[in-house]
Amino acid sequence: MLHLHPGSGRLYIHAMKRAAIFVLLLSVGAVAFARQKSAETYPEHGTVVAVQARTKSPGMLLRPGGGLTVTIRRGSYRIETKDVFYEFEEHGRHRSLSINEKIDFRIHGHSAFVEEPNGKEKKSRIIGEEARQAK
């Protein structure tokens, strides 16, 4: 059983209020930092201008009683930025991008990491790159 001395209940409540204020300030700071980090982490901005759907070929029988081959081609997206057109290949089972969708992304090696609305990122392989013609 917990025994409180006279007046110690107020100290406990005061300490709890201070802890709650500290946690609140810490979470507000974390959200502000995340927003700032997002702009730094995804420096590339573009628009989806073409979408090629995922395709699956009909199977081909190798031999009677043998295996069946099926070709699956991943979908791809053409992204227009200020200076470059990129071709991204789908990777994994993430949501699909739509034509005219604005995206923020970063490039690392031969991969593009697209920022998702839920704060996660979608990894795509860069399969093409083309300079935009000056107008």
N, C-alpha and C positions, 0 to 999 in steps of 0.2 A: 504494500500500500504506500502511496506517495503522500508524504506529509509536507505541507507548505507552511512556511513561517508567515506570520502576519505581514502583509505588504508585498510578499514575493510574487503573488499572482500578477500584480501590475508589471513587475519586471519581466515576467515571462511573456505577457501580452505585448509589451513594448519590444522585446527581442524578436517576437514573431512578426510584428509589423515591419521592423527593419529588414528582416530576412525576405519578406514578401516584396518590399520595395527594391531590394538588391536584385532579386530574381527578375522582376519586371524590367528594370533598367538593363540588365544583362541581355534579356531576350530582345528588347528594342534595338540595342546595339548590334546584336547578331543579325537581325533582319536588315539593318542598314548596311552592314558589312557585306552580307550576301548579295544585296542589290548592286553595290559597288563592284564586287568581285565578278558578278555576272557580266557586266560591261567589259571588264578587263579580260575575262576568260574567253569570251566569244566575240573577237574583234571583227570578224567577217560578217557582212550583211548581204543577203540576196533574196531573190524571188524565184519560186519554182515556175519555170516556163514550159516544161514538158514532163510528162509522166509516161513511162512504159511499164505496163502491167507485168506481173510475174506470169510466166507461161510454163506449161507442162505438156510435153509431147506425148502422143499415144505410145504405149509400150511396143517394143519389138522383141519377138521371141528369138532367142539365140539358137536354140535347137529343140526338137521335141523332148519334153521332159526336163529341159534345161531352164535357165533363168530368163528373166524378163528385164530388158533395159528401159529405163524411163529417163528422159532428159528434162531437167527443171532449170529454167533460166530465171534468175532473180530479177525483180523489177529494178528500174533505174529512174533517176530524176535528173533533169537538166536545170541547173541553177545559174541564174544571171546575176552577176555582181557588177560593180561600177566598171571594172576593167577586164573581167574574165568570165567565160562560161565554164562551169564545171559539170561533169557527169558523175553522179554518185550512184553506186550500186547498193541496193538494200542489203542489210545485214541483220539477221535475226527476225524476230516476230514483233516488231514495234509498230506503232500506228503508221499509217501511210500519209505521205505529204500530198497536198492538193495543189492544182494549178492556181497561180497567183498568190499562193501562200508566202508570206514574208518570213524568213528564217534568219536566225543568228547562229553562227557556227565558228569553229576553230579548226585549223588544219595542223595535223601532226604527221609528218612522213607522208604515206600514201593513204591516210585515213582522214575523214572529216567527222567531227563530233558536233551534232546539231542539238541545240538546246531545246528541250521539250517544255511545254507549258507547265508541267508538274515539277519542274526543276531538275529532272533527270536529263540525261543526254542519250542521243541515239548515234551509234557508230555506223558509218558508211564507208565503203572503200571508194577512193577516187579512181575512176576508170578512164577519165578523159578530161582534158583541159584545153581551152582554146581562147586566144586573145580576142577581145571585142574590137571590131573595126571602128575607127574614129569617124564621127558623123560630121 
